[in-house]
């Protein structure tokens, strides 16, 4: 069962984009870790406002990273679709060539047996 999944995986595409995926994962992990607070700071309106402003900035940064990641995924999906179209055309050409070869082989066998 797993061998089927391993054979269907686009390994070349994954290997080409592996550095991008790893960098995006590291950046996402680094920005998603929130600093721990020990609870000793006083909750004043100024501190609360600053904390909320930083949280909004972090969320905006994450949204930008996710948008860039989605754009990269869209490019990869487009490349895979183009590769699929090329493969579809190649399979069609191979099918036509195999059909022609089969017809020629049957005709040649018929001619040789007729003599």
C-alpha positions in Angstrom: 0.0 0.0 0.0 2.8 2.5 0.9 4.7 1.6 -2.2 1.9 2.9 -4.4 2.0 6.2 -2.5 5.7 6.4 -2.8 5.6 5.8 -6.6 2.9 8.4 -7.1 4.9 11.1 -5.2 6.4 13.8 -7.5 9.9 13.4 -6.0 11.7 15.6 -8.6 9.4 18.5 -7.8 9.8 18.0 -4.1 13.5 17.8 -4.3 13.7 20.9 -6.5 11.5 22.9 -4.0 12.8 21.3 -0.8 15.1 24.3 0.1 12.1 26.7 -0.2 9.9 24.4 1.8 12.5 24.0 4.5 13.2 27.8 4.7 9.4 28.6 4.8 8.9 26.0 7.6 11.8 27.4 9.6 10.6 31.0 9.2 7.1 30.0 10.2 8.3 28.0 13.2 10.6 30.9 14.3 7.8 33.4 14.1 5.1 31.2 15.6 6.9 30.7 18.8 5.6 33.3 21.2 7.9 34.5 24.0 6.9 33.3 27.5 6.0 35.8 30.0 6.6 35.4 33.7 3.5 37.4 34.7 5.5 40.0 36.6 4.7 42.9 34.3 1.9 45.1 35.3 -1.1 45.3 32.9 -1.3 49.0 32.3 -3.2 50.5 29.4 0.0 51.6 27.7 1.6 48.1 28.0 -1.6 46.4 26.9 -1.8 48.7 23.8 1.9 48.0 23.0 1.4 44.3 23.4 -1.7 44.3 21.1 0.2 46.4 18.5 3.1 43.9 18.5 0.6 41.0 18.2 -1.1 42.7 15.2 2.3 43.2 13.6 3.2 39.6 14.1 -0.1 38.5 12.6 0.4 40.7 9.6 3.9 39.3 9.1 2.5 35.8 9.3 -0.2 36.6 6.8 2.4 37.9 4.4 4.5 34.8 4.8 1.4 32.6 4.2 0.5 34.6 1.2 4.0 34.1 -0.2 3.8 30.4 0.6 0.4 30.2 -1.2 1.8 32.0 -4.2 4.7 29.5 -4.3 2.3 26.6 -4.1 0.2 28.1 -6.9 3.3 28.3 -9.1 4.2 24.7 -8.3 0.6 23.6 -9.1 0.8 25.5 -12.4 4.1 23.8 -13.2 2.7 20.4 -12.3 -0.3 21.1 -14.6 1.9 22.1 -17.4 4.0 18.9 -16.9 0.9 16.9 -16.9 -0.2 18.4 -20.2 3.2 17.5 -21.7 2.9 14.0 -20.4 -0.6 13.6 -21.7 0.6 14.7 -25.2 3.5 12.2 -25.0 1.3 9.4 -24.0 -1.1 10.2 -26.9 1.8 10.1 -29.3 3.1 6.9 -27.9 -0.4 5.4 -28.1 -0.7 6.4 -31.8 2.8 5.0 -32.5 2.0 1.8 -30.8 -1.3 1.4 -32.7 0.5 2.1 -36.0 3.2 -0.5 -35.1 0.6 -3.0 -34.2 -1.3 -2.5 -37.4 2.0 -2.9 -39.4 2.9 -6.0 -37.5 -0.4 -7.6 -38.1 -0.3 -6.6 -41.8 3.2 -8.0 -42.1 2.3 -11.2 -40.4 -0.7 -11.6 -42.7 1.4 -10.9 -45.8 4.0 -13.5 -44.7 1.4 -16.1 -43.9 -0.4 -15.5 -47.2 2.6 -16.4 -49.3 
